Amino acid sequence: MLPYCRHCIRRWVQRPSRDLLEQQHLQQVRGKKKLHKPSSMLNVRLLQDVVRYGQKGAIVPVAAGRMRNEWYPRRIAEYMTQTQLGKLNLEKNHVFERDFGFGIASEEAPTKPDAVTVPIQKLTTQHILNLLADYIPLVMDFHRTPIAQGAPLSEKLDGPPDPPKEIFGSVSSNDVAQTIKNLLAVDPRASRIPIQADDISFDTDQAEEGRRVKQLGTFDISIRVDDQAVKRTVRVMAAGLASAANT
């Protein structure tokens, strides 16, 4: 029903329609959902062959978190600066891509029995021992902060004090197991070996129940596989000395 008052008619004509207001509101909501999110991918250069990514020397995109937490500490890849990318004389909007099929064909090749993908329960003990021997280095380094100890009253004045040996925290079988898992992760077969902290023991009287050490030094460990074991060495170094050596 239309109003008869001239003043009411003017207000009714100038009032924006309800449908128009609802349409503007919906457009604003849709606009918020389409906000651009910054990419978390980085272009990096591979320092070794990586299955489903590419061969050594290839430049591939990878998530920033994986590069920061896994690849860079384990020397799997290195960061590429804008200056390095510019020296490649590529197009301005060039997009690097990973090779999703790299290394897959060789794993499934029937002519190479060792490369056939098999469930972990079908791997023999000797096969597991060979994989551990290939991917775990003879010496694994762990860096911890030493505890500074005050000099005793009877200390000799004609010589330097002994360096501190006790450390903050410890190096435990859990730490060693996690390091081994990271080393095995680069191989699809080796990554399926279920390494647990209970499989690792320190072969020294200085370890607490054979599970952890709390001082600097070199310690032998055993990685048990069924009734056999792989012998390796854990070296606990002072964090300050490690940073000085890197500089």
VEXZADREN-956219 format. One record per residue (C-alpha): residue in three letters; x, y, z; residue number from 0; chain. Coordinates in steps of 0.02 Angstrom, whole numbers, plus 32768, in hexadecimal, padded with zeros to 4 digits. Layout:
 residu   c1   c2   c3 num chaine
    ALA    X    Y    Z NUM      A
...
! end
This chain:
 residu   c1   c2   c3 num chaine
    MET 8000 8000 8000   0      A
    LEU 804B 80A8 7FCC   1      A
    PRO 804E 813D 8044   2      A
    TYR 7FE3 81DA 801A   3      A
    CYS 804A 825B 8078   4      A
    ARG 80C6 82B8 8009   5      A
    HIS 814C 82B4 8090   6      A
    CYS 8133 81F9 80AA   7      A
    ILE 813B 81D7 7FEE   8      A
    ARG 81E4 8233 7FE4   9      A
    ARG 822D 81CC 8073  10      A
    TRP 81EB 812A 8027  11      A
    VAL 8239 814F 7F7C  12      A
    GLN 82E4 8182 7FC3  13      A
    ARG 82F2 80EB 8038  14      A
    PRO 8367 8063 7FF1  15      A
    SER 8311 7FBF 7FD3  16      A
    ARG 8328 7F31 804E  17      A
    ASP 835B 7EBA 7FC3  18      A
    LEU 83E7 7F2F 7F8E  19      A
    LEU 842D 7F38 803E  20      A
    GLU 842B 7E7A 804E  21      A
    GLN 8484 7E69 7FA7  22      A
    GLN 850E 7EE1 7FDC  23      A
    HIS 8523 7E83 807F  24      A
    LEU 8536 7DDC 8024  25      A
    GLN 85B6 7E26 7FAE  26      A
    GLN 8620 7E60 8040  27      A
    VAL 861D 7DB2 8090  28      A
    ARG 8651 7D60 7FEC  29      A
    GLY 86DF 7DDB 7FDC  30      A
    LYS 8726 7DAA 8085  31      A
    LYS 872C 7CF3 8053  32      A
    LYS 8793 7D1C 7FB9  33      A
    LEU 881F 7D79 8013  34      A
    HIS 88C9 7D45 7FD0  35      A
    LYS 8934 7CE0 8045  36      A
    PRO 89F2 7CEF 8036  37      A
    SER 8A47 7C53 7FF5  38      A
    SER 8AAE 7BEA 806F  39      A
    MET 8B14 7B95 7FE6  40      A
    LEU 8BCD 7BB5 7FC9  41      A
    ASN 8C3C 7B8F 7F34  42      A
    VAL 8CD3 7B2A 7F70  43      A
    ARG 8D63 7ACA 7F1F  44      A
    LEU 8D6F 7A11 7F46  45      A
    LEU 8E17 79D5 7F8B  46      A
    GLN 8DE8 791E 7F70  47      A
    ASP 8D68 78B7 7F11  48      A
    VAL 8CBC 78BE 7F63  49      A
    VAL 8C32 7847 7F2F  50      A
    ARG 8B99 78A0 7EE5  51      A
    TYR 8BF7 7946 7EE0  52      A
    GLY 8C8E 7939 7E6B  53      A
    GLN 8D45 7912 7E57  54      A
    LYS 8DD9 7967 7EA7  55      A
    GLY 8DEF 7A1A 7E69  56      A
    ALA 8D38 7A32 7E36  57      A
    ILE 8CD9 7ACC 7E73  58      A
    VAL 8C2F 7A9B 7EB8  59      A
    PRO 8BA7 7AED 7F23  60      A
    VAL 8B94 7AAE 7FD4  61      A
    ALA 8B30 7AE3 806C  62      A
    ALA 8B8E 7B60 80D9  63      A
    GLY 8B70 7AF7 8175  64      A
    ARG 8BB9 7A58 8129  65      A
    MET 8C52 7AB8 80EB  66      A
    ARG 8C6F 7B0B 8193  67      A
    ASN 8C53 7A73 8202  68      A
    GLU 8C8C 79E0 8197  69      A
    TRP 8CE7 7A00 80F4  70      A
    TYR 8D5D 7A8E 8124  71      A
    PRO 8D9C 7A42 81C9  72      A
    ARG 8DBA 799A 8173  73      A
    ARG 8E0F 79EA 80DB  74      A
    ILE 8D8C 79A7 8063  75      A
    ALA 8D76 7A51 800F  76      A
    GLU 8DB7 7B04 8017  77      A
    TYR 8D5C 7BA9 800D  78      A
    MET 8D5C 7C0A 7F69  79      A
    THR 8D69 7CC8 7F75  80      A
    GLN 8D1C 7D3F 7EF8  81      A
    THR 8DCB 7D69 7EBB  82      A
    GLN 8DF1 7CB2 7E97  83      A
    LEU 8D4B 7C9C 7E3E  84      A
    GLY 8D6C 7D37 7DD6  85      A
    LYS 8E10 7CEF 7D96  86      A
    LEU 8DB0 7C5F 7D46  87      A
    ASN 8D6D 7CD6 7CBE  88      A
    LEU 8CBE 7C92 7CCC  89      A
    GLU 8C1B 7CE7 7C9F  90      A
    LYS 8BD7 7D63 7D1D  91      A
    ASN 8B42 7CF7 7D4D  92      A
    HIS 8B99 7C4E 7D3D  93      A
    VAL 8B4C 7BCA 7DAE  94      A
    PHE 8BB7 7B3B 7DF0  95      A
    GLU 8B63 7A91 7DFD  96      A
    ARG 8B8E 79F1 7E5A  97      A
    ASP 8B9B 7949 7E01  98      A
    PHE 8B13 78DF 7E51  99      A
    GLY 8B4C 7845 7DF1 100      A
    PHE 8C05 7851 7E1B 101      A
    GLY 8C47 77B1 7E6A 102      A
    ILE 8BA0 7756 7E60 103      A
    ALA 8BC4 76F1 7DC3 104      A
    SER 8C6B 76B2 7E07 105      A
    GLU 8C18 7677 7EA7 106      A
    GLU 8B98 7611 7E47 107      A
    ALA 8C0F 75C9 7DC5 108      A
    PRO 8BFF 750A 7DC6 109      A
    THR 8CB4 74F4 7D8E 110      A
    LYS 8CF5 7536 7E34 111      A
    PRO 8CB7 74CC 7EC7 112      A
    ASP 8D01 7542 7F48 113      A
    ALA 8C9B 75D3 7F01 114      A
    VAL 8BF2 757B 7F0A 115      A
    THR 8B7C 75CB 7F86 116      A
    VAL 8B4B 754A 8009 117      A
    PRO 8AF3 755D 80B0 118      A
    ILE 8B65 7570 8146 119      A
    GLN 8B2A 74CB 8190 120      A
    LYS 8B73 7471 80F7 121      A
    LEU 8C1F 74C0 8104 122      A
    THR 8CA0 7447 8146 123      A
    THR 8D0B 7471 81DC 124      A
    GLN 8DA5 7478 816E 125      A
    HIS 8D4E 74F1 80F7 126      A
    ILE 8D24 7565 8188 127      A
    LEU 8DD7 755A 81CA 128      A
    ASN 8E1A 7589 811E 129      A
    LEU 8DA8 7620 8113 130      A
    LEU 8DDA 765B 81C0 131      A
    ALA 8E92 7646 8195 132      A
    ASP 8E7C 76AC 80F5 133      A
    TYR 8E1E 7740 813D 134      A
    ILE 8E5D 7753 81EF 135      A
    PRO 8F0B 77A3 81FB 136      A
    LEU 8F8F 7755 8269 137      A
    VAL 8F8D 77ED 82DC 138      A
    MET 8EF2 7855 8305 139      A
    ASP 8F13 7900 8352 140      A
    PHE 8EA3 7951 83D5 141      A
    HIS 8EC1 7A01 8417 142      A
    ARG 8E95 7A31 84C9 143      A
    THR 8EBE 7AC5 853A 144      A
    PRO 8F40 7A98 85C0 145      A
    ILE 8F25 7AC6 8676 146      A
    ALA 8FAB 7B3F 86B3 147      A
    GLN 8FF7 7AFF 8755 148      A
    GLY 904B 7B6B 87D7 149      A
    ALA 9105 7B4E 87F6 150      A
    PRO 912C 7AF0 889A 151      A
    LEU 9198 7B42 891E 152      A
    SER 9222 7AC1 8905 153      A
    GLU 922E 7AE5 884A 154      A
    LYS 92DF 7AFA 8809 155      A
    LEU 930A 7BAC 87D6 156      A
    ASP 938C 7B7C 8753 157      A
    GLY 9314 7B2B 86D8 158      A
    PRO 926C 7B48 8682 159      A
    PRO 91CF 7B01 86D5 160      A
    ASP 9184 7A62 8692 161      A
    PRO 90F9 7A80 8613 162      A
    PRO 9048 7A5C 8652 163      A
    LYS 9005 79B0 8628 164      A
    GLU 8F53 79B3 866C 165      A
    ILE 8ECC 79F8 85F9 166      A
    PHE 8E21 7A46 8608 167      A
    GLY 8DA0 79C1 85E1 168      A
    SER 8DDC 791F 8594 169      A
    VAL 8DEE 78B9 84F6 170      A
    SER 8D74 7829 8502 171      A
    SER 8D45 7791 849C 172      A
    ASN 8CAC 77F5 8464 173      A
    ASP 8D1E 787C 841B 174      A
    VAL 8D85 77F9 83C0 175      A
    ALA 8CE9 77A0 837E 176      A
    GLN 8CA3 7844 8338 177      A
    THR 8D49 786B 82E3 178      A
    ILE 8D4D 77BF 8294 179      A
    LYS 8C9A 77D2 8256 180      A
    ASN 8CCA 7875 8202 181      A
    LEU 8D5E 7821 81AE 182      A
    LEU 8CF3 7791 816F 183      A
    ALA 8C68 7803 812F 184      A
    VAL 8CC3 7826 808A 185      A
    ASP 8CA9 7772 8050 186      A
    PRO 8BF8 772C 803A 187      A
    ARG 8C2D 767E 8074 188      A
    ALA 8C9C 76B3 8105 189      A
    SER 8C18 772D 8144 190      A
    ARG 8BA5 769A 816A 191      A
    ILE 8C1E 764D 81E8 192      A
    PRO 8BC9 7665 8292 193      A
    ILE 8C58 76AB 82F9 194      A
    GLN 8C25 76C2 83AF 195      A
    ALA 8C7F 7706 8447 196      A
    ASP 8C76 7659 8498 197      A
    ASP 8CE1 7615 8409 198      A
    ILE 8D74 7688 8436 199      A
    SER 8DE6 7678 84CC 200      A
    PHE 8E87 76CF 8504 201      A
    ASP 8F15 7654 851E 202      A
    THR 8F65 76B1 85AE 203      A
    ASP 8F5B 76B4 866C 204      A
    GLN 8F4A 7773 8664 205      A
    ALA 8E9B 7766 861B 206      A
    GLU 8E04 7764 868D 207      A
    GLU 8DB6 76B7 8678 208      A
    GLY 8E05 76B2 85CB 209      A
    ARG 8D87 7734 858D 210      A
    ARG 8DD8 77DF 859E 211      A
    VAL 8E7D 7839 85BB 212      A
    LYS 8E91 78E2 8612 213      A
    GLN 8F42 7913 85E9 214      A
    LEU 8FB4 793B 8557 215      A
    GLY 9013 78AD 8507 216      A
    THR 900C 781D 848D 217      A
    PHE 8F9A 7789 84AF 218      A
    ASP 8F7B 76E5 8454 219      A
    ILE 8EC7 76B3 8433 220      A
    SER 8E6F 7617 83F5 221      A
    ILE 8DDA 7618 837F 222      A
    ARG 8D83 7571 8394 223      A
    VAL 8D2D 7517 8305 224      A
    ASP 8CE4 7472 8343 225      A
    ASP 8D78 7414 838F 226      A
    GLN 8DFD 747C 8335 227      A
    ALA 8E3A 752E 8349 228      A
    VAL 8E89 75BD 82E7 229      A
    LYS 8F15 7614 8344 230      A
    ARG 8F29 76D1 8336 231      A
    THR 8F76 7760 839A 232      A
    VAL 8F21 77F8 83E7 233      A
    ARG 8F8E 7891 8401 234      A
    VAL 8F4D 7916 8479 235      A
    MET 8FA1 79BD 8456 236      A
    ALA 8F98 7A68 84A8 237      A
    ALA 8F21 7ADA 844B 238      A
    GLY 8F98 7B6E 845A 239      A
    LEU 9026 7B0B 840B 240      A
    ALA 8FB5 7AD5 837C 241      A
    SER 8F85 7B89 8352 242      A
    ALA 903B 7BC2 835B 243      A
    ALA 9070 7B37 82E4 244      A
    ASN 8FEA 7B6B 8267 245      A
    THR 902B 7C1E 8265 246      A
! end
